[in-house]
Amino acid sequence: MTKVGNVFSLFYATTNGTDKALELSIDSKGILKDKHYNKDIDRAVLITSLDTYILAQKNGINISYGSLGENLLMDYNPYNLEVGTQLKIANVILEISQHCTLCKSFTQIDTKLPKLLKNDRGIFARVIDAGIIKDGDDIYLLN
């Protein structure tokens, strides 16, 4: 188990957009209170790196954290992790299930955004062990 970073911010999706959270309660079906809860366990949690927001900013696109629909924003870039890799955050274990595809709705933010973030928007994870993730928690790579 190797520490790789920290949780920077937490969010859950609502019917009106995205809300910031101090902690997320997570079970095998996803994030409680999230509008995507129990829809697709392989897409239960969307993880994004601060690097994504830095990339957008370097290209003149200023967006607020949470704008990309992520649940976990971390100071570690997990985009090169293979499917099946596991992360431990507090007592929660997440397993990388797929790389995130881009939403066409990002053109509403900026027409350059979808192309710019093609490989840098985020990754999806399924929940292996349920629990609570809090803002600032350590992130560990398990395998």
C-alpha positions as CSV (number, residue, x, y, z in Angstrom):
1,M,0.0,0.0,0.0
2,T,1.5,3.3,-1.1
3,K,0.2,6.8,-0.3
4,V,-0.2,8.7,-3.6
5,G,-2.2,11.8,-2.6
6,N,-5.2,13.3,-0.8
7,V,-8.8,14.1,-1.5
8,F,-9.0,17.7,-2.4
9,S,-12.8,18.1,-2.7
10,L,-16.0,16.0,-2.8
11,F,-19.2,16.4,-4.8
12,Y,-22.4,14.6,-5.5
13,A,-24.8,15.1,-8.4
14,T,-28.3,16.4,-7.9
15,T,-31.1,17.1,-10.3
16,N,-30.0,20.8,-10.2
17,G,-26.3,20.3,-10.8
18,T,-23.5,19.4,-8.4
19,D,-23.2,20.0,-4.6
20,K,-20.0,20.2,-2.6
21,A,-19.8,17.8,0.4
22,L,-17.5,17.5,3.4
23,E,-18.0,13.7,3.2
24,L,-19.5,11.1,1.0
25,S,-21.3,8.0,2.2
26,I,-20.6,5.2,-0.3
27,D,-22.0,1.7,-0.6
28,S,-21.8,-1.0,-3.3
29,K,-24.4,0.9,-5.4
30,G,-22.5,4.2,-5.3
31,I,-22.8,7.5,-3.5
32,L,-25.8,8.0,-1.3
33,K,-27.7,11.2,-2.2
34,D,-26.1,11.2,-5.7
35,K,-28.6,11.2,-8.6
36,H,-26.7,8.4,-10.3
37,Y,-26.9,6.1,-7.2
38,N,-27.7,2.5,-8.2
39,K,-27.7,3.3,-11.9
40,D,-24.4,1.6,-13.0
41,I,-22.1,0.1,-10.4
42,D,-19.1,0.3,-12.8
43,R,-19.6,4.1,-12.9
44,A,-20.4,4.5,-9.2
45,V,-17.7,7.1,-8.5
46,L,-16.1,9.6,-10.9
47,I,-12.6,10.6,-10.0
48,T,-10.9,13.6,-11.4
49,S,-7.4,15.1,-10.8
50,L,-6.6,18.7,-10.1
51,D,-4.4,18.4,-13.2
52,T,-7.5,18.5,-15.3
53,Y,-8.5,21.9,-13.9
54,I,-4.9,23.1,-14.3
55,L,-4.9,22.0,-18.0
56,A,-8.1,23.9,-18.6
57,Q,-6.8,27.0,-16.9
58,K,-3.5,26.9,-18.9
59,N,-5.7,26.9,-22.0
60,G,-7.7,30.0,-20.9
61,I,-10.7,28.0,-19.6
62,N,-11.6,28.9,-16.0
63,I,-14.1,26.5,-14.5
64,S,-15.0,25.9,-10.8
65,Y,-14.2,22.6,-9.1
66,G,-17.1,20.2,-9.5
67,S,-18.0,21.5,-13.0
68,L,-16.8,18.3,-14.7
69,G,-19.3,16.2,-12.7
70,E,-16.7,14.5,-10.6
71,N,-17.4,13.0,-7.2
72,L,-13.8,12.9,-6.0
73,L,-11.3,15.6,-6.9
74,M,-7.8,14.6,-5.8
75,D,-4.3,16.0,-5.9
76,Y,-3.1,12.8,-7.5
77,N,-3.5,12.0,-11.2
78,P,-4.9,8.5,-11.6
79,Y,-5.5,8.6,-15.4
80,N,-2.7,6.2,-16.2
81,L,-4.0,3.5,-13.8
82,E,-5.2,0.3,-15.4
83,V,-8.7,-1.1,-15.1
84,G,-8.7,-3.3,-11.9
85,T,-6.3,-1.1,-10.0
86,Q,-7.6,-0.4,-6.5
87,L,-7.4,2.7,-4.4
88,K,-8.0,2.9,-0.6
89,I,-9.4,6.1,0.8
90,A,-10.3,5.9,4.5
91,N,-12.1,2.6,4.9
92,V,-13.4,2.7,1.3
93,I,-11.8,0.6,-1.5
94,L,-12.5,1.7,-5.1
95,E,-11.5,-0.3,-8.2
96,I,-10.9,1.5,-11.5
97,S,-13.5,0.2,-13.9
98,Q,-13.2,2.5,-17.0
99,H,-11.9,5.7,-18.3
100,C,-14.4,8.5,-18.5
101,T,-15.8,9.6,-21.9
102,L,-16.5,13.2,-22.5
103,C,-19.9,14.8,-22.3
104,K,-20.9,16.9,-25.3
105,S,-22.4,19.3,-22.8
106,F,-18.9,20.6,-22.0
107,T,-19.2,22.7,-25.2
108,Q,-21.6,24.8,-23.2
109,I,-18.7,25.7,-20.9
110,D,-16.2,26.2,-23.8
111,T,-16.1,24.8,-27.3
112,K,-12.5,23.8,-26.8
113,L,-13.1,21.8,-23.6
114,P,-14.2,18.4,-25.0
115,K,-11.1,18.1,-27.3
116,L,-8.8,19.5,-24.6
117,L,-9.9,17.0,-22.0
118,K,-10.3,14.0,-24.3
119,N,-7.9,11.8,-22.2
120,D,-7.9,13.9,-19.0
121,R,-11.4,14.2,-17.7
122,G,-11.5,11.4,-15.2
123,I,-11.9,7.7,-14.4
124,F,-14.8,5.7,-13.1
125,A,-14.6,3.3,-10.2
126,R,-16.8,0.6,-8.7
127,V,-17.0,0.2,-4.9
128,I,-15.4,-2.8,-3.4
129,D,-15.6,-1.8,0.3
130,A,-18.2,0.7,1.4
131,G,-17.7,3.5,3.9
132,I,-17.3,7.2,4.3
133,I,-14.7,9.4,2.4
134,K,-14.0,12.8,3.9
135,D,-12.4,15.9,2.4
136,G,-8.6,15.7,3.0
137,D,-8.5,11.9,3.4
138,D,-5.3,10.1,2.3
139,I,-5.3,8.1,-0.9
140,Y,-3.4,4.8,-1.2
141,L,-2.6,2.7,-4.2
142,L,-3.2,-1.0,-3.3
143,N,-1.8,-2.9,-6.3
